[in-house]
Amino acid sequence: MKAIHISSILERLCIQNVSGTSPSITSFSPVDGKAIAAVPITTRVDYEALVGKAGVAFSQWKQVPAPKRGEIVRQIGDALRLHKQDLGRLVSYEMGKSLQEGLGEVQEMIDICDFAVGLSRQLYGLTTQSERPAHRMFEQWLPLGIVGIISAFNFPVAVWSWNAAIAWVCGNVCIWKPSEKTPITALACQKIVSEIFNRNDLPQEISCLIQGDAELGKQMASDPRIPLLSATGSTRMGKSVAQAVAARLGRTILELGGNNAIIITAHADTKTALLASVFGAVGTAGQRCTTTRRLIIHESIYESFKVQLVDAYKQLKIGNPLDEANHVGPLIDEAAVNSYLEAIKRCKQEGGKFIVEGGVLKGDGYPSPCYVKPCIAEVEPHYKIVQQETFAPILYVMKYKDLEEAIAIQNNVPQGLSSAIMTLNLREAEHFLSVNGSDCGIANVNIGTSGAEIGGAFGGEKETGGGRESGSDAWKAYMRRQTNTINYSDKLPLAQGITFNL
Ligand code: NAD
């Protein structure tokens, strides 16, 4: 394994440690428990000043034609290419995900920039046929203003870029509050994009970064100067944000918790199903919103698949995520370890039988208290703990008799993010994707629940919040639609045939 020289990475990314000044947040790496650096907390006074500057930046940025805004985003994509190695390593070190996934996250940022560049020439509105003579009707899409972005610790940079790259080409400016658990990667991103705005003589406040905890997020939620707030995190957070934003009739994009299942039918290619299940359950140490939390397995293959699963788990290597030999890194912090232990305890209390036991790993190779064993429990679908999202590598397995039952088990949870079926049977696959199938925002066939491409609209139903980000036509949420009717006659015919004479 190559050693990580964090101080040189921080230097190259122009991150200064403000440790000692107050108030500040110190970021600790879950990889080895060491302090990475500290960043200043945004005070109310700083926040007010920044929102004012963001408003001024908006009045300038919205005048820039959309394809030219796309050109700026293209430059941001290129800058990210240049910093991919450093930023990817920093993501891995600050968040604890594997180096591959850290680099993958930066790649996702580059990809969304490319997508946004193309989009900047395709912010299409429809032309409509008017019912009145000599009238033309069409719609256009206009920027909203300040877009607020609240992000979670587990995708500390990609989720911001999904929102920001699209919001920028749409003509908005952004204020980003990253997770208080990953402030350094956020600062690195801000430095990278600020440099591009500077170089192009554009106001830096097209991209604003604020640092703080839930209180700062609440401040954004109740701020009427932020017409759209895109918030990624727990359902608890989403409910709070949704209420505060709705109270001022603002808009939200909510990307909240998942409780994702794979249905493995008797017609599955079990080799693919096994890989998809294990990667889905243990990747990012079970800390993806799309992590596979439940396997619903046909009774005819249940016992044999269980044996293969247990064997696969024996091969997992847990340890420093920057060492590419390891499959599983640490959880984000000790609070996450406690939630993992609590979930195991509650699962056992409800009758769950662990076929792969969990536990906290200590000693050589585990330089922080955040390394845990991925585990598997046999459960009944109705257990309370199975209905919840525990953000850790705990996999629940259960069996089913027929596909209707499997789909009912899958849908019968409060969350609705990602779902998958593993089958080579066309009827089963199509049924799963039909109106009688999965109720999730994402439904896959023969790939797992975890991971998504930026080209599709990403998000989920029910307690996952209903928002859509990233590809497809998700951009429409970042703009306001205006319907325009032009009368080029010398008369005033009214709609619905109404006449009005003086
Ligand atoms: P979290 O809810 O604790 O925090 C997320 C963000 O919200 C942080 O920036 C936090 O400071 C802020 N926040 C917390 N409470 C708030 C409030 N009341 N008002 C405003 N802001 C508030 O979540 P986390 O532990 O960082 O992340 C894990 C959760 O995020 C999981 O539930 C996971 O499924 C979810 N997640 C969802 C998606 C998705 O796209 N659906 C993606 C990533 C993570």
Boltz pocket constraint, residues with backbone or C-beta under 6 A from the ligand:
constraints:
  - pocket:
      binder: B
      contacts: [[A, 150], [A, 151], [A, 152], [A, 153], [A, 154], [A, 155], [A, 159], [A, 177], [A, 178], [A, 179], [A, 180], [A, 212], [A, 213], [A, 214], [A, 215], [A, 216], [A, 217], [A, 218], [A, 221], [A, 232], [A, 233], [A, 234], [A, 235], [A, 236], [A, 237], [A, 238], [A, 240], [A, 241], [A, 254], [A, 255], [A, 256], [A, 257], [A, 258], [A, 288], [A, 289], [A, 290], [A, 389], [A, 391], [A, 417], [A, 459], [A, 460], [A, 464]]
      max_distance: 6.0
